[in-house]
Amino acid sequence: MSWNDWLNPIFASDKIDKAALFSSAGDSLWANGEGAHALSFEADQIKAIAGGFADATPLQANGIFLGTGADKDKYFTLRCDDRSIYAKKGKTGIVCVKTKRALIVAHYGETVQPGEAAKVAETIADKLIAATY
């Protein structure tokens, strides 16, 4: 199974419009959505998210940034714990879920309820955990 195969169920749900899979430290990209499903990010943004699982203070104080160049978006951090980070910007948002070895960063659009998006991302995380990732 390729790393991109882990993202296919996320997009098939129609609850997540962009997603990527990283190492749990946020220092290695394992898979990114293709075309319109590609998550736009800079390496330091993913490392900041990964660090937020151990110490959420910077994410709670400054928010979470995703995007590149002038297209960076700031998301207001709603929840941080040792497994999940949820953040919103208007009616859109992101769900970040960490497993032992992997980090899922998933973006949902305006028409999706945050709980629906979280359920999809958390389910994929559970499957990664079951596969010892």
Rosetta constraint file for C-alpha pairs under 8 A:
AtomPair CA 1 CA 5 HARMONIC 6.26 0.50
AtomPair CA 2 CA 6 HARMONIC 7.31 0.50
AtomPair CA 3 CA 7 HARMONIC 7.32 0.50
AtomPair CA 3 CA 21 HARMONIC 7.62 0.50
AtomPair CA 3 CA 30 HARMONIC 6.19 0.50
AtomPair CA 3 CA 31 HARMONIC 5.53 0.50
AtomPair CA 4 CA 8 HARMONIC 6.67 0.50
AtomPair CA 4 CA 31 HARMONIC 5.32 0.50
AtomPair CA 4 CA 32 HARMONIC 6.98 0.50
AtomPair CA 4 CA 33 HARMONIC 7.40 0.50
AtomPair CA 5 CA 9 HARMONIC 7.75 0.50
AtomPair CA 6 CA 10 HARMONIC 7.71 0.50
AtomPair CA 6 CA 124 HARMONIC 7.30 0.50
AtomPair CA 7 CA 11 HARMONIC 6.65 0.50
AtomPair CA 7 CA 19 HARMONIC 7.17 0.50
AtomPair CA 7 CA 20 HARMONIC 7.37 0.50
AtomPair CA 7 CA 21 HARMONIC 7.69 0.50
AtomPair CA 7 CA 31 HARMONIC 7.76 0.50
AtomPair CA 7 CA 32 HARMONIC 7.87 0.50
AtomPair CA 7 CA 33 HARMONIC 7.07 0.50
AtomPair CA 8 CA 12 HARMONIC 6.10 0.50
AtomPair CA 9 CA 13 HARMONIC 6.22 0.50
AtomPair CA 9 CA 124 HARMONIC 7.94 0.50
AtomPair CA 10 CA 14 HARMONIC 7.45 0.50
AtomPair CA 10 CA 15 HARMONIC 7.42 0.50
AtomPair CA 10 CA 16 HARMONIC 6.11 0.50
AtomPair CA 10 CA 19 HARMONIC 7.89 0.50
AtomPair CA 10 CA 120 HARMONIC 6.32 0.50
AtomPair CA 10 CA 121 HARMONIC 6.96 0.50
AtomPair CA 10 CA 124 HARMONIC 7.51 0.50
AtomPair CA 11 CA 15 HARMONIC 7.13 0.50
AtomPair CA 11 CA 16 HARMONIC 5.78 0.50
AtomPair CA 11 CA 17 HARMONIC 6.37 0.50
AtomPair CA 11 CA 18 HARMONIC 7.66 0.50
AtomPair CA 11 CA 37 HARMONIC 7.71 0.50
AtomPair CA 13 CA 120 HARMONIC 7.33 0.50
AtomPair CA 15 CA 108 HARMONIC 6.27 0.50
AtomPair CA 15 CA 109 HARMONIC 7.75 0.50
AtomPair CA 15 CA 112 HARMONIC 5.99 0.50
AtomPair CA 15 CA 116 HARMONIC 6.57 0.50
AtomPair CA 15 CA 117 HARMONIC 5.32 0.50
AtomPair CA 15 CA 120 HARMONIC 7.32 0.50
AtomPair CA 16 CA 106 HARMONIC 6.37 0.50
AtomPair CA 16 CA 107 HARMONIC 5.73 0.50
AtomPair CA 16 CA 108 HARMONIC 4.60 0.50
AtomPair CA 16 CA 109 HARMONIC 7.15 0.50
AtomPair CA 16 CA 117 HARMONIC 6.04 0.50
AtomPair CA 16 CA 120 HARMONIC 7.77 0.50
AtomPair CA 17 CA 36 HARMONIC 7.73 0.50
AtomPair CA 17 CA 37 HARMONIC 5.63 0.50
AtomPair CA 17 CA 106 HARMONIC 7.67 0.50
AtomPair CA 17 CA 107 HARMONIC 5.98 0.50
AtomPair CA 17 CA 108 HARMONIC 5.44 0.50
AtomPair CA 17 CA 109 HARMONIC 6.50 0.50
AtomPair CA 18 CA 33 HARMONIC 6.33 0.50
AtomPair CA 18 CA 36 HARMONIC 7.28 0.50
AtomPair CA 18 CA 37 HARMONIC 4.24 0.50
AtomPair CA 18 CA 38 HARMONIC 5.46 0.50
AtomPair CA 18 CA 39 HARMONIC 5.16 0.50
AtomPair CA 18 CA 106 HARMONIC 5.82 0.50
AtomPair CA 18 CA 107 HARMONIC 5.10 0.50
AtomPair CA 18 CA 108 HARMONIC 6.98 0.50
AtomPair CA 19 CA 32 HARMONIC 6.23 0.50
AtomPair CA 19 CA 33 HARMONIC 5.72 0.50
AtomPair CA 19 CA 37 HARMONIC 6.55 0.50
AtomPair CA 19 CA 38 HARMONIC 6.40 0.50
AtomPair CA 19 CA 39 HARMONIC 5.35 0.50
AtomPair CA 19 CA 104 HARMONIC 7.22 0.50
AtomPair CA 19 CA 105 HARMONIC 5.56 0.50
AtomPair CA 19 CA 106 HARMONIC 4.20 0.50
AtomPair CA 19 CA 107 HARMONIC 6.08 0.50
AtomPair CA 20 CA 29 HARMONIC 7.59 0.50
AtomPair CA 20 CA 30 HARMONIC 7.65 0.50
AtomPair CA 20 CA 31 HARMONIC 5.56 0.50
AtomPair CA 20 CA 32 HARMONIC 4.16 0.50
AtomPair CA 20 CA 33 HARMONIC 6.06 0.50
AtomPair CA 20 CA 38 HARMONIC 7.30 0.50
AtomPair CA 20 CA 39 HARMONIC 6.10 0.50
AtomPair CA 20 CA 104 HARMONIC 6.06 0.50
AtomPair CA 20 CA 105 HARMONIC 5.50 0.50
AtomPair CA 20 CA 106 HARMONIC 6.60 0.50
AtomPair CA 21 CA 29 HARMONIC 6.28 0.50
AtomPair CA 21 CA 30 HARMONIC 5.39 0.50
AtomPair CA 21 CA 31 HARMONIC 5.03 0.50
AtomPair CA 21 CA 32 HARMONIC 6.29 0.50
AtomPair CA 21 CA 102 HARMONIC 6.87 0.50
AtomPair CA 21 CA 103 HARMONIC 5.74 0.50
AtomPair CA 21 CA 104 HARMONIC 4.77 0.50
AtomPair CA 21 CA 105 HARMONIC 6.48 0.50
AtomPair CA 22 CA 26 HARMONIC 5.66 0.50
AtomPair CA 22 CA 27 HARMONIC 7.25 0.50
AtomPair CA 22 CA 28 HARMONIC 5.52 0.50
AtomPair CA 22 CA 29 HARMONIC 4.44 0.50
AtomPair CA 22 CA 30 HARMONIC 5.02 0.50
AtomPair CA 22 CA 31 HARMONIC 6.92 0.50
AtomPair CA 22 CA 102 HARMONIC 5.71 0.50
AtomPair CA 22 CA 103 HARMONIC 4.99 0.50
AtomPair CA 22 CA 104 HARMONIC 6.45 0.50
AtomPair CA 23 CA 27 HARMONIC 6.27 0.50
AtomPair CA 23 CA 28 HARMONIC 5.29 0.50
AtomPair CA 23 CA 29 HARMONIC 6.59 0.50
AtomPair CA 23 CA 30 HARMONIC 6.84 0.50
AtomPair CA 23 CA 101 HARMONIC 5.80 0.50
AtomPair CA 23 CA 102 HARMONIC 4.56 0.50
AtomPair CA 23 CA 103 HARMONIC 5.70 0.50
AtomPair CA 24 CA 50 HARMONIC 6.55 0.50
AtomPair CA 24 CA 98 HARMONIC 6.17 0.50
AtomPair CA 24 CA 99 HARMONIC 6.76 0.50
AtomPair CA 24 CA 100 HARMONIC 6.74 0.50
AtomPair CA 24 CA 101 HARMONIC 4.87 0.50
AtomPair CA 24 CA 102 HARMONIC 4.26 0.50
AtomPair CA 24 CA 103 HARMONIC 4.71 0.50
AtomPair CA 25 CA 47 HARMONIC 6.72 0.50
AtomPair CA 25 CA 50 HARMONIC 5.60 0.50
AtomPair CA 25 CA 51 HARMONIC 7.50 0.50
AtomPair CA 25 CA 101 HARMONIC 7.95 0.50
AtomPair CA 25 CA 102 HARMONIC 7.94 0.50
AtomPair CA 25 CA 103 HARMONIC 7.74 0.50
AtomPair CA 26 CA 43 HARMONIC 7.78 0.50
AtomPair CA 26 CA 46 HARMONIC 5.36 0.50
AtomPair CA 26 CA 47 HARMONIC 4.74 0.50
AtomPair CA 26 CA 49 HARMONIC 7.57 0.50
AtomPair CA 26 CA 50 HARMONIC 5.40 0.50
AtomPair CA 26 CA 103 HARMONIC 6.96 0.50
AtomPair CA 27 CA 43 HARMONIC 7.24 0.50
AtomPair CA 27 CA 46 HARMONIC 7.60 0.50
AtomPair CA 27 CA 47 HARMONIC 6.40 0.50
AtomPair CA 32 CA 37 HARMONIC 7.86 0.50
AtomPair CA 32 CA 38 HARMONIC 5.68 0.50
AtomPair CA 32 CA 39 HARMONIC 6.51 0.50
AtomPair CA 33 CA 37 HARMONIC 4.56 0.50
AtomPair CA 33 CA 38 HARMONIC 4.09 0.50
AtomPair CA 33 CA 39 HARMONIC 6.53 0.50
AtomPair CA 34 CA 38 HARMONIC 4.93 0.50
AtomPair CA 39 CA 67 HARMONIC 7.89 0.50
AtomPair CA 39 CA 106 HARMONIC 7.92 0.50
AtomPair CA 39 CA 107 HARMONIC 7.76 0.50
AtomPair CA 40 CA 66 HARMONIC 6.69 0.50
AtomPair CA 40 CA 67 HARMONIC 4.73 0.50
AtomPair CA 40 CA 68 HARMONIC 6.35 0.50
AtomPair CA 41 CA 45 HARMONIC 6.62 0.50
AtomPair CA 41 CA 46 HARMONIC 7.30 0.50
AtomPair CA 41 CA 66 HARMONIC 5.14 0.50
AtomPair CA 41 CA 67 HARMONIC 4.33 0.50
AtomPair CA 41 CA 68 HARMONIC 5.65 0.50
AtomPair CA 42 CA 46 HARMONIC 6.86 0.50
AtomPair CA 42 CA 66 HARMONIC 7.14 0.50
AtomPair CA 42 CA 67 HARMONIC 6.52 0.50
AtomPair CA 42 CA 68 HARMONIC 6.04 0.50
AtomPair CA 43 CA 47 HARMONIC 6.37 0.50
AtomPair CA 44 CA 48 HARMONIC 6.08 0.50
AtomPair CA 45 CA 49 HARMONIC 6.39 0.50
AtomPair CA 45 CA 64 HARMONIC 7.51 0.50
AtomPair CA 45 CA 65 HARMONIC 6.16 0.50
AtomPair CA 45 CA 66 HARMONIC 6.29 0.50
AtomPair CA 46 CA 50 HARMONIC 6.17 0.50
AtomPair CA 47 CA 51 HARMONIC 6.07 0.50
AtomPair CA 48 CA 52 HARMONIC 6.22 0.50
AtomPair CA 48 CA 59 HARMONIC 7.67 0.50
AtomPair CA 48 CA 64 HARMONIC 7.98 0.50
AtomPair CA 49 CA 53 HARMONIC 7.22 0.50
AtomPair CA 49 CA 59 HARMONIC 7.49 0.50
AtomPair CA 49 CA 64 HARMONIC 7.27 0.50
AtomPair CA 49 CA 96 HARMONIC 7.85 0.50
AtomPair CA 50 CA 54 HARMONIC 7.92 0.50
AtomPair CA 50 CA 98 HARMONIC 7.90 0.50
AtomPair CA 50 CA 103 HARMONIC 7.48 0.50
AtomPair CA 51 CA 55 HARMONIC 6.28 0.50
AtomPair CA 51 CA 56 HARMONIC 7.51 0.50
AtomPair CA 52 CA 56 HARMONIC 4.27 0.50
AtomPair CA 52 CA 57 HARMONIC 7.34 0.50
AtomPair CA 52 CA 58 HARMONIC 7.22 0.50
AtomPair CA 52 CA 59 HARMONIC 6.28 0.50
AtomPair CA 52 CA 80 HARMONIC 7.30 0.50
AtomPair CA 52 CA 85 HARMONIC 7.95 0.50
AtomPair CA 53 CA 80 HARMONIC 6.81 0.50
AtomPair CA 53 CA 81 HARMONIC 5.99 0.50
AtomPair CA 53 CA 82 HARMONIC 4.80 0.50
AtomPair CA 53 CA 83 HARMONIC 6.77 0.50
AtomPair CA 53 CA 84 HARMONIC 7.48 0.50
AtomPair CA 53 CA 85 HARMONIC 7.57 0.50
AtomPair CA 53 CA 98 HARMONIC 7.87 0.50
AtomPair CA 54 CA 82 HARMONIC 6.51 0.50
AtomPair CA 56 CA 60 HARMONIC 6.05 0.50
AtomPair CA 56 CA 80 HARMONIC 6.14 0.50
AtomPair CA 56 CA 81 HARMONIC 7.62 0.50
AtomPair CA 57 CA 61 HARMONIC 6.01 0.50
AtomPair CA 58 CA 62 HARMONIC 5.80 0.50
AtomPair CA 58 CA 63 HARMONIC 7.44 0.50
AtomPair CA 59 CA 63 HARMONIC 4.75 0.50
AtomPair CA 59 CA 64 HARMONIC 5.80 0.50
AtomPair CA 59 CA 77 HARMONIC 6.45 0.50
AtomPair CA 60 CA 76 HARMONIC 7.64 0.50
AtomPair CA 60 CA 77 HARMONIC 5.52 0.50
AtomPair CA 60 CA 78 HARMONIC 7.84 0.50
AtomPair CA 63 CA 74 HARMONIC 6.27 0.50
AtomPair CA 63 CA 75 HARMONIC 5.51 0.50
AtomPair CA 63 CA 76 HARMONIC 4.94 0.50
AtomPair CA 63 CA 77 HARMONIC 5.43 0.50
AtomPair CA 63 CA 87 HARMONIC 7.99 0.50
AtomPair CA 64 CA 74 HARMONIC 5.58 0.50
AtomPair CA 64 CA 75 HARMONIC 5.01 0.50
AtomPair CA 64 CA 76 HARMONIC 6.62 0.50
AtomPair CA 64 CA 77 HARMONIC 6.68 0.50
AtomPair CA 64 CA 87 HARMONIC 7.38 0.50
AtomPair CA 65 CA 72 HARMONIC 6.36 0.50
AtomPair CA 65 CA 73 HARMONIC 5.52 0.50
AtomPair CA 65 CA 74 HARMONIC 4.54 0.50
AtomPair CA 65 CA 75 HARMONIC 6.21 0.50
AtomPair CA 66 CA 72 HARMONIC 5.45 0.50
AtomPair CA 66 CA 73 HARMONIC 5.41 0.50
AtomPair CA 66 CA 74 HARMONIC 6.71 0.50
AtomPair CA 67 CA 71 HARMONIC 5.53 0.50
AtomPair CA 67 CA 72 HARMONIC 4.08 0.50
AtomPair CA 67 CA 73 HARMONIC 6.10 0.50
AtomPair CA 68 CA 72 HARMONIC 5.39 0.50
AtomPair CA 73 CA 89 HARMONIC 7.86 0.50
AtomPair CA 74 CA 89 HARMONIC 6.78 0.50
AtomPair CA 75 CA 87 HARMONIC 5.51 0.50
AtomPair CA 75 CA 88 HARMONIC 4.99 0.50
AtomPair CA 75 CA 89 HARMONIC 4.77 0.50
AtomPair CA 75 CA 93 HARMONIC 7.00 0.50
AtomPair CA 75 CA 94 HARMONIC 7.83 0.50
AtomPair CA 76 CA 87 HARMONIC 5.23 0.50
AtomPair CA 76 CA 88 HARMONIC 5.19 0.50
AtomPair CA 76 CA 89 HARMONIC 6.16 0.50
AtomPair CA 77 CA 85 HARMONIC 7.52 0.50
AtomPair CA 77 CA 86 HARMONIC 6.15 0.50
AtomPair CA 77 CA 87 HARMONIC 4.23 0.50
AtomPair CA 77 CA 88 HARMONIC 6.63 0.50
AtomPair CA 78 CA 85 HARMONIC 7.55 0.50
AtomPair CA 78 CA 86 HARMONIC 5.46 0.50
AtomPair CA 78 CA 87 HARMONIC 5.07 0.50
AtomPair CA 78 CA 88 HARMONIC 7.12 0.50
AtomPair CA 79 CA 84 HARMONIC 7.47 0.50
AtomPair CA 79 CA 85 HARMONIC 5.41 0.50
AtomPair CA 79 CA 86 HARMONIC 5.10 0.50
AtomPair CA 79 CA 87 HARMONIC 6.97 0.50
AtomPair CA 80 CA 84 HARMONIC 5.90 0.50
AtomPair CA 80 CA 85 HARMONIC 4.43 0.50
AtomPair CA 80 CA 86 HARMONIC 6.67 0.50
AtomPair CA 81 CA 85 HARMONIC 6.49 0.50
AtomPair CA 82 CA 98 HARMONIC 7.68 0.50
AtomPair CA 83 CA 97 HARMONIC 5.66 0.50
AtomPair CA 83 CA 98 HARMONIC 5.17 0.50
AtomPair CA 83 CA 99 HARMONIC 6.94 0.50
AtomPair CA 84 CA 95 HARMONIC 7.24 0.50
AtomPair CA 84 CA 96 HARMONIC 5.62 0.50
AtomPair CA 84 CA 97 HARMONIC 4.54 0.50
AtomPair CA 84 CA 98 HARMONIC 6.41 0.50
AtomPair CA 85 CA 95 HARMONIC 5.97 0.50
AtomPair CA 85 CA 96 HARMONIC 5.02 0.50
AtomPair CA 85 CA 97 HARMONIC 6.49 0.50
AtomPair CA 86 CA 93 HARMONIC 7.50 0.50
AtomPair CA 86 CA 94 HARMONIC 5.93 0.50
AtomPair CA 86 CA 95 HARMONIC 4.80 0.50
AtomPair CA 86 CA 96 HARMONIC 6.40 0.50
AtomPair CA 87 CA 93 HARMONIC 5.51 0.50
AtomPair CA 87 CA 94 HARMONIC 5.35 0.50
AtomPair CA 87 CA 95 HARMONIC 6.69 0.50
AtomPair CA 88 CA 92 HARMONIC 5.80 0.50
AtomPair CA 88 CA 93 HARMONIC 3.99 0.50
AtomPair CA 88 CA 94 HARMONIC 6.36 0.50
AtomPair CA 89 CA 93 HARMONIC 5.60 0.50
AtomPair CA 91 CA 109 HARMONIC 7.13 0.50
AtomPair CA 91 CA 110 HARMONIC 4.75 0.50
AtomPair CA 91 CA 111 HARMONIC 7.65 0.50
AtomPair CA 92 CA 107 HARMONIC 7.50 0.50
AtomPair CA 92 CA 108 HARMONIC 5.76 0.50
AtomPair CA 92 CA 109 HARMONIC 4.84 0.50
AtomPair CA 92 CA 110 HARMONIC 4.89 0.50
AtomPair CA 92 CA 112 HARMONIC 7.88 0.50
AtomPair CA 93 CA 107 HARMONIC 5.76 0.50
AtomPair CA 93 CA 108 HARMONIC 5.53 0.50
AtomPair CA 93 CA 109 HARMONIC 6.97 0.50
AtomPair CA 93 CA 114 HARMONIC 7.25 0.50
AtomPair CA 94 CA 105 HARMONIC 6.94 0.50
AtomPair CA 94 CA 106 HARMONIC 5.46 0.50
AtomPair CA 94 CA 107 HARMONIC 4.36 0.50
AtomPair CA 94 CA 108 HARMONIC 6.18 0.50
AtomPair CA 95 CA 104 HARMONIC 7.84 0.50
AtomPair CA 95 CA 105 HARMONIC 5.98 0.50
AtomPair CA 95 CA 106 HARMONIC 5.21 0.50
AtomPair CA 95 CA 107 HARMONIC 6.46 0.50
AtomPair CA 95 CA 117 HARMONIC 7.25 0.50
AtomPair CA 95 CA 118 HARMONIC 6.02 0.50
AtomPair CA 95 CA 121 HARMONIC 6.89 0.50
AtomPair CA 96 CA 103 HARMONIC 6.93 0.50
AtomPair CA 96 CA 104 HARMONIC 5.41 0.50
AtomPair CA 96 CA 105 HARMONIC 4.49 0.50
AtomPair CA 96 CA 106 HARMONIC 6.25 0.50
AtomPair CA 96 CA 121 HARMONIC 7.62 0.50
AtomPair CA 97 CA 103 HARMONIC 5.72 0.50
AtomPair CA 97 CA 104 HARMONIC 5.18 0.50
AtomPair CA 97 CA 105 HARMONIC 6.79 0.50
AtomPair CA 97 CA 121 HARMONIC 6.92 0.50
AtomPair CA 97 CA 122 HARMONIC 6.55 0.50
AtomPair CA 97 CA 125 HARMONIC 6.56 0.50
AtomPair CA 98 CA 102 HARMONIC 5.84 0.50
AtomPair CA 98 CA 103 HARMONIC 4.44 0.50
AtomPair CA 98 CA 104 HARMONIC 6.42 0.50
AtomPair CA 98 CA 125 HARMONIC 7.18 0.50
AtomPair CA 99 CA 103 HARMONIC 6.29 0.50
AtomPair CA 99 CA 125 HARMONIC 6.40 0.50
AtomPair CA 99 CA 128 HARMONIC 7.26 0.50
AtomPair CA 99 CA 129 HARMONIC 6.26 0.50
AtomPair CA 99 CA 133 HARMONIC 6.44 0.50
AtomPair CA 100 CA 129 HARMONIC 7.21 0.50
AtomPair CA 100 CA 132 HARMONIC 7.79 0.50
AtomPair CA 100 CA 133 HARMONIC 5.75 0.50
AtomPair CA 101 CA 133 HARMONIC 4.99 0.50
AtomPair CA 102 CA 128 HARMONIC 7.76 0.50
AtomPair CA 102 CA 133 HARMONIC 6.18 0.50
AtomPair CA 104 CA 121 HARMONIC 7.20 0.50
AtomPair CA 104 CA 125 HARMONIC 7.39 0.50
AtomPair CA 106 CA 121 HARMONIC 6.92 0.50
AtomPair CA 108 CA 112 HARMONIC 6.42 0.50
AtomPair CA 108 CA 114 HARMONIC 7.67 0.50
AtomPair CA 108 CA 117 HARMONIC 6.38 0.50
AtomPair CA 112 CA 116 HARMONIC 6.80 0.50
AtomPair CA 112 CA 117 HARMONIC 6.91 0.50
AtomPair CA 113 CA 117 HARMONIC 6.65 0.50
AtomPair CA 114 CA 118 HARMONIC 6.12 0.50
AtomPair CA 115 CA 119 HARMONIC 6.10 0.50
AtomPair CA 116 CA 120 HARMONIC 6.57 0.50
AtomPair CA 117 CA 121 HARMONIC 6.41 0.50
AtomPair CA 118 CA 122 HARMONIC 5.87 0.50
AtomPair CA 119 CA 123 HARMONIC 5.97 0.50
AtomPair CA 120 CA 124 HARMONIC 6.46 0.50
AtomPair CA 121 CA 125 HARMONIC 6.30 0.50
AtomPair CA 122 CA 126 HARMONIC 6.20 0.50
AtomPair CA 123 CA 127 HARMONIC 6.36 0.50
AtomPair CA 124 CA 128 HARMONIC 6.22 0.50
AtomPair CA 125 CA 129 HARMONIC 6.16 0.50
AtomPair CA 126 CA 130 HARMONIC 6.19 0.50
AtomPair CA 127 CA 131 HARMONIC 6.28 0.50
AtomPair CA 128 CA 132 HARMONIC 6.37 0.50
AtomPair CA 128 CA 133 HARMONIC 5.00 0.50
AtomPair CA 129 CA 133 HARMONIC 4.97 0.50
